[in-house]
Amino acid sequence: MTNWNYTTVPQPGALNQSLEVARGFVLGGSSSINTLNWYRASNAFWDNLARITGDDGWSWNSVEEYYFKCSRLVTPQDGRSITTEANASAHGDGPVKVTVNGFVFDIDTTFEEAARNSSQFPYNLDYNSGNTLGIGWAQSSTGGGQRNSAATAYLEPALNRTNLDVLINTRVTKLLSSSMNNGTPVIDVVQLASDANGPRINVTATKEVILSAGAIGTPQILLLSGIGPKADLDALNIDVVVDSPAVGLNLTDQPATGVVYNVTSVQTFTDVQRNSTLADQFMQQWTENRTGLYVNYPGSIVGNFKLPSPFEDHSSGPGSANIGFVTVDGFFGAPQIPDTGEFISLLVPVLSPTSRGSVKLASTDPFESPLIDFGVYTTDYDINAQVEAMKIIDEVLSLPQFDGIVLGPYGDLADAKTDEQKALYAKQTVGVYDHASCSASMGPGGVVDSTLKVKGVQGLRIVDASVFPKIPESNTQAPVYVVAERAADLIKADYNSHSV
Ligand SMILES: Cc1cc2nc3c(=O)[nH]c(=O)nc-3n(C[C@H](O)[C@H](O)[C@H](O)COP(=O)(O)OP(=O)(O)OC[C@H]3O[C@@H](n4cnc5c(N)ncnc54)[C@H](O)[C@@H]3O)c2cc1C
């Protein structure tokens, strides 16, 4: 098993469905199972984070060194020049190798041409250069034609270090305090177990504990440790170490729906979806020399847009999008690919949602999944934004360059003509974008301060996607690497000044 395979509590905004929540149950965490899109969010996102936290160290200009430190742009596996597809100066020299797809379909080039000729949906050379708006080539952490994860880029090169121990198949069940400092609990003991009934083993930290269990696991561990809203802890008879009302609240993800369009006989990978012999041949090619279709991540082209008036702009600012799309050059829909026909699909997220949810404990058993609620489509804005996004996709695919290529929406989407029908389609087909964030957030009223230290205790820091006060209007792996790189500097600075 490489996935925690969580589900949400029933989501009233999504016809009471319980939605799947994927999280990596493997070294490298979710970076080892994610879809690999590489997207560091806009300059406005980081500047807004600096504003919310009152810490200029989180501004776009300040975190750029950490972005450059974590990743680098490399040539795609087909060896073509990508000077017209990405901006090299927006990339650094770190271990995560980022590239654009090394197996290009004609339809990808058609999207570029359409955008280059559109003022409404303009071409964006590189959505990782600050302004994210427009249409551009998708970047992914597939440099070298394979997955680059936190495990391959950071952990594996460090495995020989004598000061590093990695425990697998082991869970943190609780954090404990063995002492007080001026009336403040010092969190210095990590309790571990291999299974629910197995022995609990305590490990003591001499300097500090860094909690990086992600936006679901981190609040769960805090709550199990008595760090959370007092009323919730009392209800489960958990001793309150700190009454920290924001733990588990503000959980955010982006709702996303998938849309499929019929296309003429342009080249897509539907032939591979239908023909296992061809799929095996591509796999063999990939295994032999990391070329061919399987060097690609599932997407190809990315679009990021503001919603038109009278929608309010709930994003972080001018360079950030409200809604987006990622193209998939094949059939990505339910229940399975039809026997005939060519298709392209688009995944359509609301990137700046206003719905908020929570992570709460179902019980005091650390091996029981917590109650996960994203509040999907619980605000009018989010469902209306989703409907508008679907209309915007129609407009993009109506650009003249798609004449004679895109035939029209497929399946239930074709019948969803009115706003009400589109809203119903979205509610029926919605999933979360797998970007769970914000459940132990930074800033006023939040769980951690701007140096990521948990308020109300000593010796405990959080370094993962839960610390964002507002979800990045993008994918989330690159922003988490940025947080982690800055965290490393913050920790070193504290250690060097002996203030930990
Ligand atoms: C299916 C999927 C697709 C995605 N697609 C993209 C994408 O295309 N682009 C993108 O940018 N982002 C994507 N993401 C999101 C991105 O991968 C995450 O935002 C990012 O990895 C989060 O990092 P994190 O450190 O916060 O948490 P995680 O990477 O989830 O790491 C948390 C780690 O803590 C471990 N853990 C949790 N609880 C415990 C416990 N009690 N004891 C011990 N260990 C514990 C977990 O096993 C995991 O290893 C995707 C995620 C998923 C799941």
The ligand as a MOL file (V3000), in Angstrom:
LIG
                    3D

  0  0  0     0  0            999 V3000
M  V30 BEGIN CTAB
M  V30 COUNTS 53 58 0 0 0
M  V30 BEGIN ATOM
M  V30 1 C -2.7030 11.7580 -5.8170 0
M  V30 2 C -2.0320 13.0970 -5.6000 0
M  V30 3 C -1.7970 13.9230 -6.6910 0
M  V30 4 C -1.1720 15.1620 -6.5090 0
M  V30 5 N -0.8020 15.8650 -7.6050 0
M  V30 6 C -0.0050 16.9460 -7.4460 0
M  V30 7 C 0.5680 17.5910 -8.5770 0
M  V30 8 O 0.3720 17.1940 -9.7300 0
M  V30 9 N 1.3700 18.6730 -8.3390 0
M  V30 10 C 1.6160 19.1290 -7.0840 0
M  V30 11 O 2.3100 20.1320 -6.9450 0
M  V30 12 N 1.0780 18.5440 -6.0100 0
M  V30 13 C 0.3090 17.4430 -6.1500 0
M  V30 14 N -0.1680 16.7990 -5.0620 0
M  V30 15 C 0.0370 17.4050 -3.7450 0
M  V30 16 C 1.4520 17.3080 -3.1950 0
M  V30 17 O 2.0090 16.0470 -3.4590 0
M  V30 18 C 1.3700 17.5860 -1.6970 0
M  V30 19 O 0.8430 18.8810 -1.4940 0
M  V30 20 C 2.6930 17.5360 -0.9830 0
M  V30 21 O 3.3820 16.3260 -1.2380 0
M  V30 22 C 2.3990 17.6750 0.4990 0
M  V30 23 O 3.5590 17.5420 1.2290 0
M  V30 24 P 3.4410 17.3760 2.7990 0
M  V30 25 O 4.8340 17.2540 3.2990 0
M  V30 26 O 2.5690 18.4190 3.3560 0
M  V30 27 O 2.6440 16.0080 3.0450 0
M  V30 28 P 2.8970 14.5580 2.4900 0
M  V30 29 O 3.7300 14.6120 1.2560 0
M  V30 30 O 1.5800 13.8920 2.4160 0
M  V30 31 O 3.8090 13.8680 3.5910 0
M  V30 32 C 3.3400 13.4810 4.8540 0
M  V30 33 C 4.1020 12.2530 5.2940 0
M  V30 34 O 3.8010 12.0040 6.6600 0
M  V30 35 C 3.5120 10.6310 6.8020 0
M  V30 36 N 2.6330 10.4880 7.9800 0
M  V30 37 C 1.3840 10.9640 8.1520 0
M  V30 38 N 0.9270 10.6380 9.3700 0
M  V30 39 C 1.9190 9.9380 9.9720 0
M  V30 40 C 2.0510 9.3120 11.2590 0
M  V30 41 N 1.0850 9.3450 12.1690 0
M  V30 42 N 3.2120 8.6780 11.5340 0
M  V30 43 C 4.2220 8.6300 10.6170 0
M  V30 44 N 4.1590 9.2110 9.4000 0
M  V30 45 C 3.0070 9.8470 9.0990 0
M  V30 46 C 2.8520 10.2290 5.4980 0
M  V30 47 O 2.9050 8.8290 5.3020 0
M  V30 48 C 3.7130 10.9970 4.5200 0
M  V30 49 O 4.8760 10.2580 4.2120 0
M  V30 50 C -0.8210 15.5850 -5.1980 0
M  V30 51 C -1.0690 14.7610 -4.0990 0
M  V30 52 C -1.6540 13.5200 -4.2860 0
M  V30 53 C -1.8780 12.6330 -3.0900 0
M  V30 END ATOM
M  V30 BEGIN BOND
M  V30 1 1 1 2
M  V30 2 1 2 3
M  V30 3 2 2 52
M  V30 4 2 3 4
M  V30 5 1 4 5
M  V30 6 1 4 50
M  V30 7 2 5 6
M  V30 8 1 6 7
M  V30 9 1 6 13
M  V30 10 2 7 8
M  V30 11 1 7 9
M  V30 12 1 9 10
M  V30 13 2 10 11
M  V30 14 1 10 12
M  V30 15 2 12 13
M  V30 16 1 13 14
M  V30 17 1 14 15
M  V30 18 1 14 50
M  V30 19 1 15 16
M  V30 20 1 16 17
M  V30 21 1 16 18
M  V30 22 1 18 19
M  V30 23 1 18 20
M  V30 24 1 20 21
M  V30 25 1 20 22
M  V30 26 1 22 23
M  V30 27 1 23 24
M  V30 28 2 24 25
M  V30 29 1 24 26
M  V30 30 1 24 27
M  V30 31 1 27 28
M  V30 32 2 28 29
M  V30 33 1 28 30
M  V30 34 1 28 31
M  V30 35 1 31 32
M  V30 36 1 32 33
M  V30 37 1 33 34
M  V30 38 1 33 48
M  V30 39 1 34 35
M  V30 40 1 35 36
M  V30 41 1 35 46
M  V30 42 1 36 37
M  V30 43 1 36 45
M  V30 44 2 37 38
M  V30 45 1 38 39
M  V30 46 1 39 40
M  V30 47 2 39 45
M  V30 48 1 40 41
M  V30 49 2 40 42
M  V30 50 1 42 43
M  V30 51 2 43 44
M  V30 52 1 44 45
M  V30 53 1 46 47
M  V30 54 1 46 48
M  V30 55 1 48 49
M  V30 56 2 50 51
M  V30 57 1 51 52
M  V30 58 1 52 53
M  V30 END BOND
M  V30 END CTAB
M  END
